[in-house]
Amino acid sequence: MKRFRAWLYFEYHIHKDAIKPYLKPTMLISFGIAWMITNGWAYILLAIGTPLMRKVALSYVAFLWLPISPEKIVTIPLAFFIQKLLFKSKK
């Protein structure tokens, strides 16, 4: 366990600049909104939709669970875009 912690600490300090944008609370909110736009609607329709809506949602969820599904390629840039729109920094 000590070796893992040491390795994790070492990796964090090497890649701190690349990881830092993902660790903000605003990114969590933005990623949640982006996830609801890209995937969340399908899970909600599976739970409470009409039979036709459930068929559409099930088809989309089946596509998402494929190993070649490009969902994160769309979701992460969308989250960054939403973060820029919602949380504009004052200069």
N, C-alpha and C positions, 0 to 999 in steps of 0.2 A: 504494500500500500504506500509506503514511503517513496518507493521508486516512481510509482505512478504520479504521486503528488509533485515530486521534483520534476518529472517530465512535463506535467501539465503546466507548472509554473514557468518552466523554461520555454515551452511552446507559446504560452500567453505573452511573454515578454518579447519574443521574437516577432510575433504577428499582431502585436497590440494595435498598430495603426490600421490594419486591415479589419480587425474584429470590432474596434471601437464604435463604428456607426451602427452596428447591430445590437449593441447593449443599451441603447437609450430607451427610456420608457415610451417616448413618442414613436419609436419604431415598433414597439409591441402593439400599440393602438393602430398604427398604420397598417401593419401586417395583418391584424385581425380584420380590418375593414377590407383589405385587398383579398384576404382569404374568403370572406363572405361573398364578395363579388365573383370570384372565380370558382369556388367550390362549395361554400356554405349553403347556397341556395338549393343545391341538389340534395344535401342531407336533410334540410328542412322539409323539402317537398316529399322526400321518402317517408318522413314521419307523419306529415299532416295533409298531404296532397290527395287529390282525386285519383282514381285509377289511371287515367291518361297521364296526369302529372307524375305519378309514381313510375310509370314506364319510362318516361323521358328522363327522370332523375336517376333511375336505376341504370339506364344506358350510359349516362354521363359518369356516374360513379364507377361503373365497370371499366370505362375508358381511363379514369383516373388511377385505378389500381393496376393498370398495365405497367410493366417495367419500363416501357419506352415513353411513358406519359410526360409531356413537357410542361407540367403545371407550374413547377417552381421557376422555370424560365420566364413565365409570364407574371407570377405572383410577386416575386421579389422586386423586379423593376417597378411594378405597379405600386408596391408598398413605398418605395422611395419617392415616387411621384406624388402619392397621397401625403406623405410626410412633408414634402416641400410645399404642397398646397395648404395644408392645415396648420403647420407649425413654422410659419415664416419667422426667421430671427430678425430682431431689430438691430440695425447697425447705427 
